[in-house]
Amino acid sequence: MIFLVILNIAVSVLMMLAFTVKIWRLRAPSRAAWLLVTADAAVFVTLILLVARWDMAGMYSRYILGGLFAIAIVASWRNHARRPWREATSIFRTHWTTVLSLLLFSAALVYVSFGIVRTPAPHSLAFPLQGGRFVVAQGGGIGLLNHHSGHRAQQYAADITAVGRAGFRADGILPDDPRRYAVFAAAVVAPCAGTVTAAVDGLPDLSPPEMDPDNAAGNHVVLACEGLSVELAHLRDGSVAVQPGDAVPAGQPLGEVGNSGNTTEPHLHIHAVDLESGHGVPMSFDGAVPVRNRIYMR
């Protein structure tokens, strides 16, 4: 698990810096070649900005890195502004690898964009957390953005973390103390008015990345709300404040974020299932669909 976290940070930060340096040092023979290389880099950088877990690499880091990349483009254009548009040979012949890269990454960007914006009409819910700056770590309609997307009931699930003042989800890369994660012990509230159909407590909060696959949801609460079954999972041991049969209004405290169950680190997992079909349904929180890197301030 720590390898995946380090890999995400390396791809997020080092690749952004690598493309920034590439554009800064670019000396293309023509403006057309400059435009082709810059477009290829810009598409790849945009993919990184959308797909990477910036709660791990730093929510503010993406703004700094994006700004440096923009500065590199402006500086590079100034170096190429007086160069001819055309070259002596066909640009497609001399830069065919860049053309191929641009086509492939543009197709990937379109795919990711559809995973972000093309969501069936979502069911409106209230945001289920209070007291922090929360970030969607897993969310969206495709596997690149949401590892739950292949599960029938959890297709549109969201995993939500939080970030501290510096913009990171935890004090460290993968600390083994769950209390060092910004989201740990955050208040979990009912996202809709309904009836509690299940409430489990008493399972321990694990030390990341330890997992409990035998109790996938860990401590959790399930609500029946207007034809939906809404599950909120991985709650803190001893925090669940409701019992099956309780009628709760939207916003009522249900528990706190923990690290119980089949989870690698503290976060709140939430998904909604249509009671008739058993299929997962898309959600929106206060009008905003939870997709990766979306921020909710509460």
PAMIKE-375394 format. One record per atom (N, C-alpha, C): x, y, z; residue in one letter. Coordinates in steps of 0.1 Angstrom, whole numbers. Atoms other than C-alpha are relative to their C-alpha. Example, Ala and Ser with C-alpha at 12.3 -4.5 7.8 and 13.67 -1.06 7.14 Angstrom:
R  9  -12  0  A
R  123  -45  78  A
R  9  12  0  A
R  -9  -11  0  S
R  137  -11  71  S
R  -8  11  8  S
END
This chain:
R  8  -12  0  M
R  0  0  0  M
R  8  13  0  M
R  -9  -11  0  I
R  28  24  8  I
R  6  3  -13  I
R  -5  -2  13  F
R  42  18  -26  F
R  -9  7  -9  F
R  10  -7  8  L
R  10  29  -42  L
R  -2  14  3  L
R  0  -14  -5  V
R  9  60  -21  V
R  12  8  -6  V
R  -12  -7  5  I
R  45  69  -31  I
R  -1  1  -15  I
R  1  -1  14  L
R  38  61  -67  L
R  -10  11  -4  L
R  9  -11  4  N
R  8  84  -68  N
R  6  14  2  N
R  -7  -13  -2  I
R  28  112  -53  I
R  11  3  -10  I
R  -11  -2  10  A
R  57  106  -77  A
R  -6  4  -13  A
R  6  -3  13  V
R  34  106  -107  V
R  -6  14  0  V
R  7  -13  -1  S
R  15  136  -95  S
R  10  12  -1  S
R  -9  -11  -1  V
R  45  158  -87  V
R  11  -1  -10  V
R  -12  1  8  L
R  75  145  -106  L
R  -4  1  -15  L
R  4  -1  14  M
R  56  141  -139  M
R  -4  14  -4  M
R  4  -14  2  M
R  41  176  -136  M
R  13  8  -2  M
R  -12  -8  1  L
R  76  190  -130  L
R  8  -4  -13  L
R  -7  4  12  A
R  91  169  -159  A
R  -6  7  -12  A
R  6  -7  12  F
R  66  183  -184  F
R  2  15  0  F
R  -3  -14  -1  T
R  72  218  -171  T
R  14  3  -5  T
R  -14  -2  5  V
R  109  215  -176  V
R  1  -2  -15  V
R  0  3  14  K
R  103  200  -210  K
R  -4  12  -8  K
R  5  -11  7  I
R  83  229  -222  I
R  9  12  2  I
R  -9  -11  -3  W
R  106  254  -205  W
R  13  0  -9  W
R  -12  2  8  R
R  136  240  -224  R
R  -2  -3  -15  R
R  3  4  14  L
R  118  233  -257  L
R  6  10  -10  L
R  -5  -8  11  R
R  135  246  -288  R
R  -5  -7  -13  R
R  6  6  12  A
R  112  235  -317  A
R  4  8  -12  A
R  -4  -7  13  P
R  121  244  -353  P
R  -11  9  -5  P
R  11  -8  6  S
R  87  259  -360  S
R  -11  2  11  S
R  11  -2  -9  R
R  57  273  -342  R
R  -10  -11  0  R
R  9  12  1  A
R  36  244  -355  A
R  5  -11  8  A
R  -6  10  -8  A
R  60  220  -339  A
R  -1  3  15  A
R  2  -4  -14  W
R  59  240  -307  W
R  -14  -3  5  W
R  14  2  -3  L
R  21  239  -307  L
R  -3  -14  2  L
R  3  14  -1  L
R  20  202  -312  L
R  6  -6  13  L
R  -6  5  -12  V
R  45  194  -284  V
R  -7  6  13  V
R  6  -7  -12  T
R  29  219  -260  T
R  -14  -6  2  T
R  13  6  -1  A
R  -6  205  -267  A
R  1  -14  6  A
R  -2  13  -6  D
R  6  170  -260  D
R  3  0  15  D
R  -3  -2  -14  A
R  21  181  -227  A
R  -12  5  8  A
R  12  -6  -7  A
R  -10  201  -217  A
R  -11  -11  2  A
R  10  11  -2  V
R  -33  171  -223  V
R  4  -9  11  V
R  -5  10  -10  F
R  -11  148  -202  F
R  -1  7  14  F
R  0  -7  -13  V
R  -8  174  -174  V
R  -15  1  5  V
R  14  -1  -4  T
R  -46  179  -174  T
R  -5  -14  5  T
R  3  13  -5  L
R  -50  141  -170  L
R  5  -2  14  L
R  -6  1  -14  I
R  -27  142  -140  I
R  -8  8  10  I
R  8  -8  -9  L
R  -47  170  -125  L
R  -13  -6  4  L
R  14  6  -3  L
R  -80  151  -128  L
R  1  -13  7  L
R  0  14  -5  V
R  -69  116  -120  V
R  8  -3  13  V
R  -9  2  -12  A
R  -42  119  -93  A
R  -8  2  13  A
R  6  -2  -14  R
R  -51  117  -56  R
R  8  12  6  R
R  -7  -12  -5  W
R  -42  153  -46  W
R  -1  1  15  W
R  0  0  -15  D
R  -52  147  -10  D
R  12  -7  5  D
R  -12  6  -4  M
R  -21  126  -9  M
R  12  9  -4  M
R  -11  -8  5  A
R  2  148  -30  A
R  -1  15  5  A
R  2  -13  -4  G
R  -12  180  -15  G
R  -9  8  -9  G
R  10  -7  8  M
R  -43  199  -26  M
R  6  13  -5  M
R  -5  -13  5  Y
R  -23  232  -29  Y
R  11  -3  -10  Y
R  -11  3  10  S
R  5  214  -48  S
R  -4  1  -14  S
R  4  0  14  R
R  -16  211  -79  R
R  -1  14  -5  R
R  1  -14  4  Y
R  -22  249  -80  Y
R  14  5  -3  Y
R  -14  -4  2  I
R  16  255  -76  I
R  6  -6  -13  I
R  -5  7  12  L
R  25  229  -102  L
R  -7  5  -13  L
R  7  -5  12  G
R  -2  240  -126  G
R  4  14  -4  G
R  -5  -13  3  G
R  10  276  -123  G
R  13  0  -6  G
R  -14  1  6  L
R  46  267  -130  L
R  -1  -5  -15  L
R  2  4  14  F
R  34  248  -161  F
R  -5  11  -9  F
R  5  -11  8  A
R  15  278  -173  A
R  11  10  -3  A
R  -11  -9  2  I
R  45  300  -168  I
R  10  -5  -10  I
R  -9  6  10  A
R  67  276  -188  A
R  -6  1  -14  A
R  6  -1  13  I
R  42  277  -217  I
R  2  14  -5  I
R  -1  -14  4  V
R  42  315  -218  V
R  15  4  -3  V
R  -14  -3  3  A
R  80  317  -216  A
R  5  -7  -13  A
R  -4  8  11  S
R  84  290  -242  S
R  -6  7  -13  S
R  6  -7  12  W
R  60  308  -266  W
R  8  12  -4  W
R  -8  -12  3  R
R  80  340  -263  R
R  13  -4  -8  R
R  -12  4  7  N
R  111  320  -275  N
R  -3  -5  -14  N
R  3  5  13  H
R  92  307  -305  H
R  -9  9  -8  H
R  10  -9  7  A
R  70  337  -315  A
R  5  4  -13  A
R  -6  -5  13  R
R  94  347  -343  R
R  4  -11  -9  R
R  -4  11  9  R
R  100  313  -357  R
R  -11  -3  -11  R
R  10  2  11  P
R  82  302  -390  P
R  -10  -10  5  P
R  10  9  -3  W
R  50  283  -388  W
R  3  -14  -6  W
R  -2  13  6  R
R  61  256  -412  R
R  15  -4  0  R
R  -14  5  1  E
R  92  234  -415  E
R  2  -5  -14  E
R  -3  4  13  A
R  109  222  -446  A
R  -6  -14  -3  A
R  6  14  2  T
R  96  186  -441  T
R  -14  0  8  T
R  13  1  -6  S
R  61  175  -430  S
R  1  -2  15  S
R  0  1  -15  I
R  55  180  -393  I
R  -4  -14  5  I
R  5  13  -4  F
R  37  147  -391  F
R  10  -11  -2  F
R  -11  10  2  R
R  67  129  -405  R
R  11  1  10  R
R  -11  -2  -10  T
R  92  144  -381  T
R  -5  -1  14  T
R  5  1  -14  H
R  70  144  -350  H
R  -12  -10  1  H
R  11  10  0  W
R  48  113  -356  W
R  -2  -6  14  W
R  2  6  -13  T
R  54  100  -321  T
R  -8  10  9  T
R  7  -9  -8  T
R  42  132  -306  T
R  -15  1  -4  T
R  14  1  6  V
R  11  131  -329  V
R  -7  -12  6  V
R  6  12  -6  L
R  4  96  -317  L
R  -3  1  15  L
R  2  -2  -14  S
R  9  105  -281  S
R  -12  10  3  S
R  11  -10  -2  L
R  -15  135  -284  L
R  -13  -7  -3  L
R  13  7  3  L
R  -42  113  -300  L
R  -4  -9  11  L
R  3  10  -11  L
R  -39  86  -273  L
R  -5  7  13  L
R  3  -7  -13  F
R  -39  110  -243  F
R  -12  9  -2  F
R  13  -7  2  S
R  -67  131  -259  S
R  -12  -9  2  S
R  10  10  -2  A
R  -88  100  -261  A
R  -2  -3  15  A
R  1  3  -14  A
R  -80  92  -225  A
R  -7  12  8  A
R  6  -12  -7  L
R  -89  128  -214  L
R  -15  1  -3  L
R  15  1  3  V
R  -123  125  -232  V
R  -7  -10  9  V
R  5  11  -8  Y
R  -129  92  -214  Y
R  -2  4  14  Y
R  1  -5  -14  V
R  -121  107  -180  V
R  -10  11  2  V
R  9  -11  -1  S
R  -141  138  -187  S
R  -14  -5  0  S
R  14  6  -1  F
R  -172  117  -194  F
R  -2  -7  13  F
R  2  6  -13  G
R  -166  99  -162  G
R  -3  10  11  G
R  2  -11  -9  I
R  -167  132  -144  I
R  -14  7  -2  I
R  12  -8  3  V
R  -196  150  -161  V
R  -12  -7  -5  V
R  11  8  6  R
R  -217  123  -177  R
R  -5  -9  11  R
R  6  8  -11  T
R  -236  111  -146  T
R  -15  0  -2  T
R  15  0  0  P
R  -273  99  -147  P
R  -5  10  11  P
R  6  -9  -10  A
R  -297  122  -128  A
R  3  -5  14  A
R  -4  5  -14  P
R  -283  119  -92  P
R  -11  3  10  P
R  9  -2  -12  H
R  -303  116  -60  H
R  6  10  9  H
R  -6  -11  -8  S
R  -299  147  -39  S
R  0  -4  15  S
R  -1  3  -14  L
R  -286  141  -4  L
R  8  12  6  L
R  -8  -10  -8  A
R  -271  163  23  A
R  14  -5  2  A
R  -13  4  -2  F
R  -234  162  28  F
R  1  -7  13  F
R  1  8  -12  P
R  -227  135  54  P
R  11  2  11  P
R  -11  -3  -10  L
R  -198  151  73  L
R  0  14  4  L
R  -1  -13  -5  Q
R  -192  181  94  Q
R  13  3  6  Q
R  -12  -4  -7  G
R  -163  201  107  G
R  13  -2  -6  G
R  -13  1  7  G
R  -136  201  81  G
R  0  4  -14  G
R  -2  -2  14  R
R  -123  205  46  R
R  1  -14  -6  R
R  0  14  4  F
R  -133  172  29  F
R  2  -1  -15  F
R  -4  2  13  V
R  -121  158  -3  V
R  -4  -14  -5  V
R  4  13  5  V
R  -135  130  -25  V
R  12  -7  -6  V
R  -11  8  4  A
R  -108  104  -29  A
R  -4  -10  -11  A
R  6  9  10  Q
R  -129  79  -49  Q
R  -14  5  -3  Q
R  13  -4  4  G
R  -158  91  -69  G
R  -1  3  -15  G
R  1  -2  15  G
R  -170  92  -105  G
R  -5  -13  -6  G
R  6  12  6  G
R  -184  67  -130  G
R  9  -10  -7  G
R  -10  9  6  I
R  -152  50  -142  I
R  10  -4  9  I
R  -10  6  -9  G
R  -125  29  -127  G
R  12  8  3  G
R  -12  -9  -2  L
R  -97  55  -132  L
R  -3  10  11  L
R  3  -9  -10  L
R  -116  77  -108  L
R  -6  -6  13  L
R  8  6  -11  N
R  -135  53  -86  N
R  2  -15  0  N
R  -2  14  0  H
R  -124  18  -77  H
R  -12  -8  4  H
R  13  7  -3  H
R  -160  9  -67  H
R  -8  -1  -13  H
R  9  -1  11  S
R  -173  15  -102  S
R  -4  -14  -6  S
R  4  13  5  G
R  -173  -22  -111  G
R  -9  -8  9  G
R  9  7  -10  H
R  -195  -32  -81  H
R  -14  4  -3  H
R  14  -3  3  R
R  -232  -34  -88  R
R  -7  9  9  R
R  7  -9  -10  A
R  -244  -18  -56  A
R  8  12  3  A
R  -8  -11  -4  Q
R  -215  5  -52  Q
R  6  8  -12  Q
R  -5  -6  12  Q
R  -211  18  -87  Q
R  3  15  1  Q
R  -1  -14  -1  Y
R  -215  54  -77  Y
R  4  4  15  Y
R  -5  -3  -13  A
R  -200  51  -42  A
R  10  11  1  A
R  -10  -10  -2  A
R  -178  78  -28  A
R  8  -3  13  A
R  -9  0  -12  D
R  -148  76  -4  D
R  4  14  3  D
R  -2  -15  -3  I
R  -143  109  14  I
R  11  0  11  I
R  -11  -3  -10  T
R  -111  120  32  T
R  -2  15  4  T
R  -1  -14  -4  A
R  -102  154  47  A
R  15  4  -1  A
R  -13  -5  0  V
R  -72  176  45  V
R  2  11  10  V
R  -3  -10  -10  G
R  -55  198  71  G
R  4  13  -7  G
R  -3  -13  5  R
R  -42  233  67  R
R  10  0  -11  R
R  -10  1  10  A
R  -13  223  46  A
R  -5  -7  -13  A
R  6  7  11  G
R  -36  204  22  G
R  2  -14  -2  G
R  -2  14  0  F
R  -26  169  30  F
R  -10  -8  8  F
R  9  8  -7  R
R  -48  141  41  R
R  5  -6  14  R
R  -6  6  -12  A
R  -24  129  69  A
R  13  6  3  A
R  -13  -5  -5  D
R  6  138  89  D
R  10  -11  -3  D
R  -9  11  5  G
R  30  115  69  G
R  -5  -6  -12  G
R  4  7  13  I
R  28  93  38  I
R  -10  -10  3  I
R  10  10  -4  L
R  10  64  54  L
R  2  -3  14  L
R  -2  2  -15  P
R  11  68  92  P
R  -9  -12  5  P
R  8  12  -6  D
R  0  37  112  D
R  -9  4  11  D
R  10  -5  -11  D
R  -19  58  138  D
R  -11  7  -7  D
R  12  -6  7  P
R  -54  65  125  P
R  -3  15  4  P
R  3  -14  -5  R
R  -55  97  146  R
R  8  10  -8  R
R  -8  -10  8  R
R  -29  113  123  R
R  -6  3  -14  R
R  7  -3  13  Y
R  -54  114  94  Y
R  -10  11  3  Y
R  8  -11  -2  A
R  -73  146  91  A
R  -15  -3  2  A
R  14  3  -1  V
R  -107  129  87  V
R  -4  -8  12  V
R  3  9  -11  F
R  -104  106  117  F
R  -8  8  11  F
R  9  -5  -11  A
R  -132  113  143  A
R  -9  12  -5  A
R  9  -10  5  A
R  -150  138  120  A
R  -14  -5  2  A
R  14  4  -3  A
R  -187  139  127  A
R  -7  -4  -13  A
R  8  6  11  V
R  -209  117  104  V
R  -14  3  3  V
R  14  -3  -2  V
R  -245  129  100  V
R  -8  -6  -11  V
R  9  6  9  A
R  -275  116  83  A
R  -2  8  -13  A
R  1  -8  12  P
R  -276  126  46  P
R  -14  1  -5  P
R  14  -1  4  C
R  -314  122  44  C
R  -8  -4  12  C
R  9  5  -10  A
R  -344  117  66  A
R  -5  -14  -3  A
R  4  14  2  G
R  -352  81  71  G
R  0  -8  13  G
R  1  10  -11  T
R  -352  50  93  T
R  13  -8  0  T
R  -12  8  -1  V
R  -321  32  105  V
R  -4  -15  -1  V
R  3  14  2  T
R  -322  -4  92  T
R  11  -9  5  T
R  -11  8  -5  A
R  -288  -15  104  A
R  10  10  7  A
R  -10  -8  -7  A
R  -263  -2  129  A
R  10  -10  7  A
R  -10  9  -6  V
R  -230  -20  138  V
R  11  8  6  V
R  -11  -7  -8  D
R  -205  -9  164  D
R  8  -11  7  D
R  -8  9  -7  G
R  -177  -25  184  G
R  11  -6  -7  G
R  -12  5  7  L
R  -152  -33  157  L
R  11  9  2  L
R  -12  -9  -3  P
R  -117  -20  163  P
R  4  9  -12  P
R  -6  -9  11  D
R  -101  9  144  D
R  14  -6  -2  D
R  -12  7  4  L
R  -72  -7  126  L
R  12  10  -2  L
R  -12  -8  4  S
R  -36  6  121  S
R  2  -1  -15  S
R  -2  1  15  P
R  -32  15  84  P
R  14  -6  -3  P
R  10  4  9  P
R  -27  -4  62  P
R  -7  -13  3  P
R  6  12  -4  E
R  -41  -33  82  E
R  -15  0  -4  E
R  13  1  4  M
R  -75  -45  69  M
R  -8  -11  6  M
R  9  11  -6  D
R  -105  -66  81  D
R  -10  -4  -11  D
R  9  4  11  P
R  -120  -83  50  P
R  -12  -8  4  P
R  11  8  -5  D
R  -143  -104  71  D
R  -12  9  5  D
R  10  -10  -4  N
R  -162  -72  82  N
R  2  12  -9  N
R  -3  -10  10  A
R  -161  -52  50  A
R  -4  14  3  A
R  5  -14  -3  A
R  -182  -22  61  A
R  5  5  13  A
R  -4  -4  -13  G
R  -167  -22  96  G
R  -12  5  8  G
R  11  -6  -7  N
R  -188  -2  120  N
R  -7  9  -10  N
R  8  -8  10  H
R  -216  13  99  H
R  -14  2  3  H
R  14  -3  -1  V
R  -251  26  96  V
R  -6  0  -14  V
R  8  1  13  V
R  -277  19  69  V
R  -13  7  3  V
R  12  -7  -1  L
R  -306  42  64  L
R  -9  -3  -12  L
R  10  1  10  A
R  -338  37  44  A
R  -6  14  -2  A
R  4  -14  3  C
R  -346  70  27  C
R  -7  1  -13  C
R  8  -3  12  E
R  -374  75  1  E
R  4  -10  -11  E
R  -3  9  10  G
R  -368  43  -18  G
R  15  -4  -2  G
R  -15  3  1  L
R  -330  42  -12  L
R  4  -6  13  L
R  -7  5  -11  S
R  -308  23  11  S
R  14  6  0  S
R  -12  -7  0  V
R  -279  45  21  V
R  9  -5  11  V
R  -9  6  -10  E
R  -249  30  38  E
R  12  9  2  E
R  -11  -8  -4  L
R  -222  49  57  L
R  9  -9  8  L
R  -8  11  -5  A
R  -192  27  65  A
R  13  5  6  A
R  -13  -2  -6  H
R  -159  25  84  H
R  0  10  11  H
R  1  -9  -11  L
R  -170  44  115  L
R  9  -4  11  L
R  -9  2  -11  R
R  -150  48  146  R
R  -6  -9  11  R
R  5  9  -10  D
R  -153  22  173  D
R  -6  8  12  D
R  7  -7  -11  G
R  -178  33  200  G
R  -7  13  -3  G
R  6  -13  3  S
R  -191  63  181  S
R  -14  -1  -6  S
R  13  1  6  V
R  -223  49  165  V
R  -11  4  10  V
R  10  -7  -10  A
R  -252  69  181  A
R  -14  -4  -3  A
R  14  4  4  V
R  -283  52  165  V
R  -1  -15  1  V
R  3  15  0  Q
R  -300  18  166  Q
R  -10  -3  -11  Q
R  10  4  10  P
R  -321  -1  141  P
R  -14  4  5  P
R  13  -5  -3  G
R  -356  13  140  G
R  -1  14  3  G
R  1  -14  -3  D
R  -347  48  149  D
R  -3  8  -12  D
R  3  -10  11  A
R  -362  76  128  A
R  9  12  2  A
R  -10  -11  -1  V
R  -336  102  120  V
R  -3  11  -11  V
R  1  -10  10  P
R  -339  136  103  P
R  14  2  -7  P
R  -13  -3  7  A
R  -313  148  78  A
R  8  9  9  A
R  -9  -7  -8  G
R  -283  161  97  G
R  2  -5  14  G
R  -2  6  -13  Q
R  -287  140  128  Q
R  13  -7  1  Q
R  -12  7  -2  P
R  -254  127  142  P
R  -2  -15  0  P
R  1  15  0  L
R  -248  90  134  L
R  12  -6  6  L
R  -13  6  -5  G
R  -212  85  145  G
R  11  9  -4  G
R  -12  -7  4  E
R  -177  95  136  E
R  8  -9  -9  E
R  -9  7  9  V
R  -152  86  109  V
R  11  -8  8  V
R  -11  8  -6  G
R  -129  57  119  G
R  8  -7  -10  G
R  -8  8  10  N
R  -108  30  103  N
R  -3  -15  3  N
R  4  14  -2  S
R  -128  -2  109  S
R  -4  -6  -13  S
R  5  8  11  G
R  -135  -29  84  G
R  11  -1  -11  G
R  -9  3  11  N
R  -119  -36  50  N
R  4  14  -7  N
R  -5  -13  4  T
R  -102  -2  46  T
R  15  1  3  T
R  -15  -2  -2  T
R  -65  8  42  T
R  3  12  9  T
R  -3  -12  -8  E
R  -68  41  60  E
R  -14  7  3  E
R  13  -7  -4  P
R  -95  64  77  P
R  -6  7  -12  P
R  8  -8  9  H
R  -122  77  54  H
R  -15  -4  2  H
R  14  4  0  L
R  -160  77  51  L
R  -4  -6  -14  L
R  6  5  12  H
R  -175  54  25  H
R  -15  1  1  H
R  14  -1  0  I
R  -210  61  14  I
R  -5  -4  -14  I
R  6  3  12  H
R  -232  46  -13  H
R  -15  -1  2  H
R  15  1  0  A
R  -269  45  -22  A
R  -5  -10  -10  A
R  5  11  8  V
R  -288  15  -35  V
R  -15  2  -2  V
R  15  0  3  D
R  -323  15  -52  D
R  -6  -12  6  D
R  5  11  -7  L
R  -344  -7  -30  L
R  -7  -10  -9  L
R  8  8  9  E
R  -364  -21  -59  E
R  10  -9  -9  E
R  -8  7  9  S
R  -336  -30  -83  S
R  13  -6  6  S
R  -13  4  -6  G
R  -306  -34  -60  G
R  12  6  -6  G
R  -11  -6  7  H
R  -285  -13  -82  H
R  4  13  7  H
R  -5  -12  -5  G
R  -263  15  -70  G
R  -5  12  -8  G
R  5  -12  7  V
R  -275  50  -79  V
R  9  12  3  V
R  -9  -11  -2  P
R  -256  82  -84  P
R  -6  10  11  P
R  4  -9  -10  M
R  -257  108  -56  M
R  6  14  -3  M
R  -6  -13  0  S
R  -252  145  -53  S
R  -1  5  15  S
R  1  -6  -13  F
R  -244  164  -21  F
R  -2  15  -1  F
R  3  -14  1  D
R  -260  198  -19  D
R  2  5  -14  D
R  0  -4  14  G
R  -262  198  -57  G
R  13  -3  -7  G
R  -13  3  6  A
R  -226  187  -64  A
R  3  -15  1  A
R  -3  14  1  V
R  -218  152  -76  V
R  14  -3  5  V
R  -13  3  -5  P
R  -189  136  -57  P
R  9  -7  -10  P
R  -10  5  9  V
R  -161  131  -81  V
R  14  3  6  V
R  -13  -1  -6  R
R  -124  127  -74  R
R  6  14  1  R
R  -6  -13  -3  N
R  -107  158  -59  N
R  -10  11  2  N
R  10  -11  -3  R
R  -140  177  -54  R
R  1  3  15  R
R  -1  -5  -13  I
R  -138  197  -22  I
R  -13  4  6  I
R  12  -5  -7  Y
R  -166  202  3  Y
R  4  6  13  Y
R  -3  -7  -13  M
R  -162  227  31  M
R  -12  0  9  M
R  11  1  -10  R
R  -183  220  62  R
R  6  3  14  R
END
